[in-house]
């Protein structure tokens, strides 16, 4: 199961309460309009008619707003997926350029995620000394002095791209 389809199903589940509210509002519209038609012409009938029309307009505007918000959320999910893919491609490209071993690449990935040496060692089932050694090799091959500089290499590449496109 992809995370995008799971997010889509969650978004659909989140619509259930909204659909229920809209249904109740629609029932209220029908009631007020029916009541307005049954009453004799006058202020109460006009008031029921006005309330019914206002509720109907509220339903229509609310539904349009929800539709726009869902479309915007979907667009943002697509942009985020593209950015994740671009970052992943950039990382694989850099790791290949630096000729990192599989272990060094794993350690570098955890370091880029902000994990400490102890956390990386625990996740990989290795000693902190092994992780330190691998990180040292990564830093040497990437020509940086530590985790913040390693992170900045990728962040700079991602941030510079829009600036280059604007030129």
N, C-alpha and C positions, 0 to 999 in steps of 0.2 A: 504494500500500500504506500503510495506516495504521500508526502506531507501535504502537498497541494490539494489532493483529493480529500484528505482528512480535514484540512482547513475548510474546504468547500462544504463538506457534510456538517461541520460545526456551524458554519454560517447559515446553512439551511435550518439547523435546529434552533438557532438564535432567532429565526424569523417566526417560529411558532407563536410565541407570546404576542408579537406584533400583529400577526394574522388574527389572533383571537380578539385583540383590542379593536382592530378594524371591523371584524364581524359584529362585535357588540355595538360599535358606532353605527354600522349600517342598519342594524335592527332598530336603533334609536331613530335613525333617519326615517325608516319606513313607518315607525309608530307616529312620529310627529307629522309626517305628511298625510298619513291615513286619518289622524285625529283632525288635522286642518280641513280635510275634505268633508268629514262627517259633521263638523260643527257648522252652525249658521254663520253666515258672513258677519264679520265684526273683528274687534281687536283680538280676542283670544285665538280665532282662526288664523288671522294674519300673523300673530306671534308664533303659533305652532308652525306655520308655513315658513316663516323667517328662520326659526331655529332649525327646522329640518334642512333647509337649503344651506345654512351655515355649517351644519354638521357634515353635509355632503361635500361642501367645498373643502372642509378640513380634512376629510378622508382623501379627497383627490390630491390636495397639496401634500399631505403626509406621505401618500403612496409615491408621488413623484420624487419627494425628498429622499425617501428610502431607496428608490431605484437609483438615483444619482449617487448616493453614498455607497451603495453596493458596487456600482460601476467604478467609482473612484478607488474603493478598496481592492477590487480585482486588478485595476491598472497598477496600483502600488505593489501588489503581490507579484505581478509580472516583472516590474522593474527590479524588485528585490531579488527575484530569482535570476534575472540577467546579471545583476551585480554579484551575486554569489558565484555564478558560473564564471564571470570574468575574474574574480579574485582567485577561484580555484585554478583556472587556467594559468594565471600569472604566477601562482605559487609553484605549480608543476614545472612551468618554464624555467623559473629561477632555480629551483632545486636541480633541474637537469643541467642548467648552465654551470652551477657550482659543483656538479658531479657528486652530489650527496648520496651516501649509501642509503639503503632502505631504512635502517635504524636511525641514521642522522636525520632523514626526512621526517620520520615520525616524531622525533624529539623536537625538531624545528617547528613542526605543525603545532605541537602542544605548547611550545614557547610562544608562538604567535597568538595562541588562544589565551595567553596570559598565565599559564600554569607555572607553579614554582618547581624547582628541581625535585623536591620531595614528592610533590603531586605527580610529576612525570614518572619518577621512579616507581611509585606505587601503581600507577596505571599500567606501566610496562612490565612490572614484575622484575625490575632490575635494581641495582644499587644506585645510591645517589652519586657515587664516584663514577660509575659508568655513564650516567646521564651528564654529569659535569664534563667528562671527557668528550662525549659526543657533541655537546653544546659548544665546547671549545673548538672542535673541528668545524662545526657549522659556522661559527663566528669568523674563524680564520678564512674559510672558503668564501664567505659572503663579504669579507673585508669590513666587518663591523666589530665593535668592542663589547657588545652586550645585547640583551633582549630588547631594550627600548629602541636601539638603532636598527635591529633586525625588523622590528615592527614598522619603523618609519620608512624602510625601503619600500614596503608594500603600500603603505598609506600614501607616500609621496607619488608613487606610480598611479594610484587610483585618483588622487586629487589633481595631478597635473594633466590628466587626460582631458577634462572639460576645458581647462585653460587653453590647451593647445587647439581644441576644436573651436574656441571662440576667436582665436587669432585669424 
